[in-house]
Amino acid sequence: MINQSVGLTDALWSVKAGGYEAKILPEIGGNLISLKKGDAELLHQYDTLESIAQKPTWYGLPVLFPPNRIEDGVFTFDGRRYEFPRNEVTRNNSLHGFLQDRPWKLAVVKDSDGEAQVCLTYEAREDSDFYPYYPHLFTAQILYTLNHEGLTQEFKLRNDGTGKMPFGLGWHSAFRAALDTTIQVSVDSRIVMSERMLPTGDVLALSEDEEKMRTEGLSPFYADLDGHFTSKPLEGNFHGAIITTPSLGIKTWYEVDSVYKHWMIWNCEREGSFICIEPQNWRVNAPNLPLSQDESGMASLLPGENFVARAKIWAECL
């Protein structure tokens, strides 16, 4: 069942199927801001919709395009210079791109008791306000499917222009947590970051605590976390995260495609109510790193070419 209700400036959509319920706010980044299994909320919750408008990357599944930071907001690709706004003033970086707070168009694809689908679309054209610093025509789509297996997310990007288009994709996925939460994540090694939160070039083996993220699980609040990691599937070829919170009675699986080669894990200075487990296709500041495309994750699309990436969230009530 898919319903529309009055929201912040446009509409809040409720999608129900298979024992799950999702709420989507197209007006602010097409963000899926709530996901429930029965009565159990899986994502970090907001006080009001204005809270999301003020901090759009703190709630739900906001898209980062491109993800994380670009040094000085500047890079060169295929002979063209790009200069993004330096919106992280204290570190003189460009942060989190430009799609997470823009309005997307929502269309109902399927609506039945067993399965519901909605498609969110953003079309970038020459009149887009970011065109002067990202001069590309593209169409981005997010297809959300809800059924008894959980929530499936399919992101599709098409280059509608005439030139080669560099891109980076990530998700600032914010999961509900508590003091007894443990997380397992398919991390592999730690990317050392500078004071500006940019890769120094050093990559280290996981610490003893970080290794627990691959095995028995680790509290996401054991330290102030704003860590960057490479990825390697867990046992059973599972690439993603498992979030277990006995006090909330919920265990959540977040599985992502192998195209997401890097993670950011952020706990908001141990705020305590949520943990952001963020898959990214590229390493932070990838366009400026002296690495191969395979290692950095640097990606691009030729004219007319498509990129597709998928993820899935499901849960068990404990």
N, C-alpha and C positions, 0 to 999 in steps of 0.2 A: 504494500500500500504506500502511495506517495502523496503527501499533502503539502500544500503551500500555506504559510501564515505570514502575517506582517512581521517584518524584522527590523533591522537597524535603519536602512535606507531603502531597501528593496523588499526582500523576502527571505524567510528562513524555510528550508524544505526539510520535511521529515520523510525518511524512507524506511519502511518496515518489511521484513521478509525473513522466513526461516528462523525465527527466534531472536533476530538481531534488529536493532534500530539505529539508524545514522541520521545526523542532522548536518545540513550543508548550508553554508552562507555564500551564495554566488557573488554577492556585492563586495566581499572582502577576500579577494584571492581565490575564489572558488573553494574555500577551505571547508573540509569535512571536520566540523568542530566537536562532534560527539559521536561515540560509538558504544552501544550497550549490547551486552549479552544478557538477555532477561532484564533484571533490574541492576545489573552490575555495570558501572561505567568504566571503560577501558582507557579513556583519554583524559588528559589534564583539563579540569573544568574551569569555566569562567564564571565571574559574578554576574556580569551583564554583557550584552553584545558590545557595549562601548569599551569594555576591557579588551576585546579582541581588536577593535579599531585602534586602540592605543598601542598594543603590543601584538601585532598579527603573527609573529613567529613563536609566541609562547603557548599557543593553544592549537589542538587538533593536528592536522596534517598539512601545514602550509608548504607550498612549493617554493623552492629556492632556484632561481634562474638568473644568473649562475649562483652556485652555492658558496657560502662562506666568503673569504676575503680575496681581493686582488690588490696587490701592493701598489700604493699611490693611485689606484684606480686605472692604471695604464698598462697596456700590453700591445704587442704587435703580432699580427697573424696574417700570413699570406701577403705580406707587403703593405698591409693596411694598419694604421695606428688607431687604437681604441682608447678613449678616455672617459671612464665612468665617473659619476659623482662620488666624491669622497665623503660618504655619509657616516663613517666611523671617524669622527673628527680627532679624537684623542690619539689614534694610531695612524691617521692619514691613509686609511684604506677605504676601498669600496666594499660594502658588506651586504650579502644576501640578495643581490640582484634587484629586480623590479617587477616581479609578477605576484608577489605574495599579498599585496594589498589592493590590487586592481580588480575591477568588476569583470566577471566571467559570465557567459550566457549558459543557462541550464536548459536542457531539453530532456523530457521523459522518453526513454527508449523502450522500457518494458515495465509493466506493473501487474503483478499477480501475487497471490498468497505465497507461492513458493519461491518466487524470484522477482527482484526489482532492479532496474538499471536506470541510471541517469548519466548524461554526457554533458560535461562542462567544456566550453570552447572559448579560447582567446585568440583573436586575429590581430596580428601586428601589421600595420600598414604605414605608408609614408607620413600620415598625419598623427601617428603615435608620438607622444611627447618624448619618448626615449630614442626615437629614430636618429636624432643628430649624433648620439654617441653609440648606438647599436643599429647601424643602417641596414637592416635586413627585414625582409618580408617573411613572415612565418605564421603557421597556424599550430597552436598547442591545444590538445584535447586530453581530458581525463575522463575515462569511463569507469564508473563505480558500479559494481555488481554485488548485490546483497542476497544471500540465500543461506541454507542451513549449514553450509561450509564456512560461512563468515563473510568477510568483505574482501573483494578482489579489486585492485586498482590497476588500470592500464593507462599509461601515459604515452601519447603519440605526438611526435613533433615532425612537422613537414616544412622544408625550406621552399617557400613560395617565390623566392627571388631569383636573380640571375647569377649571383656570385656564391662562392664557397662561404659557409656560415659556421663560425666556431660556436660551440655551446657547452655549457656545464649545467648539470641537473642534480638537485638534492632535495631532501625533505627534512624539515625541522620537526620530526615526528615526536610529539610530546605526550608521553604516557603517564597515566595516574600512578602514583607511588605512595608509600608510607614508610615508616621507620623500619619495618620488617621486610621490606621488598628486597629481593635478590634479582640480579640480572645475569644472563648468559648471552654473550655476543660473539659472533664469528670474527673476532679480531685476530690479527696475526703478529704484527709488530707495531711499535709506537714510533710515530713521526715526531721528532723533536721540534718544538716551536720556539720562536723568539719572543721577546717581550711584546712585539707587535702582532703576535699570534700568526706568524708566517713560518713555513718550514725553513729550518736552518740548513738542511741538506743531510743531517744525521738521522739515521733510522736505527732504533735499538730493539733488542729482544724485549719481550714483555717482562715486567717486574713480577715478583712472586704474587703480589696482590692481583695484578692485571691478568696473570695466567689463570686465576680463579674464574675469570669471566668465561674462559673456555671450558671449564670443568664443572665444579660443584655450584658455581654461582657466587656473586659478590654483591655486597650492599652498594648501591649507587651513591651512597652518602658517606663512604669511608674516607673520602678526601674531597677537596674542592676539585671538581672534574670539569675540564674543558679540553679534553684530549683528542688527538687525531691519530687514527690507526689505519693500517692496511688490513685487508680481509683475507680470511681463509675459512672454508666451511667447517662447521662443527661435525661431530660424529653423525653418520647417516646422511652426509652431504647436505646438511641444513645450513643455509646461508641466511643469517638474520639474527633475531634476538628473541629471548624468552624471558618474560617478566613475571615473577611469582610474588604475590602478596597475600599471605595467609589471613591477615587481619581484615582484608577487604574481600576475602573469599574468591579470588580470581587468579588464574594463570593465563597469560596472553602470549601467543606466538606471533611474531612479525617476520615474515619470510620475504626476501627481496631477490631480484634477478642478479646474476653474476656480473652484469654490467656495472653494478655498484661496487667498485673496487676499494672504496675508502669509507671510513666512519668518522663522524664527530660524536663524542659523548659528553653531554653538558648537564650539570645538575644545579645550575643557577646558585652557585655558592652554597650548596647544601640546603636550599630552601626547604626541601623535605616533602613536598606534595606532588612532585612530578620529576621525571627524568626524560631528557631529550636524547633519543638514539637515532642519529641522522645518517642515512646512507647517501653517498655522493658518487657520481661516476668519475669525478676527477679529484686529484689531490688539491688541497688549498693552494691558491695562487698558481695553479697548473700552467697557465699561458706563459708565465715568466720563469718556469723552472727548467734547468738544463738537463732534462730527462727525456727518454724516449716516450712516444705517445702511449706505448703499452704500459709503462711504469707510472706515468703522470696521470693517465686517464684522459688526457686532452682529446676532445672530440670535435668533429665537424661534419657538416652535411653538404653535399653537392646540390645544385638546383634540382628541385623535384624529388629529392631523396627523403625517405622517412626514417625516423628512429622510434623504436618502441621499447618500453621497459615496464615490467610488471612487479607487483608486490601483493601480499596477502596478509590479512590479520584475522585470527580466530582465537577463541578463548574457551576455557573450561572453568566452570564454577566449582570451587573446592568444597 
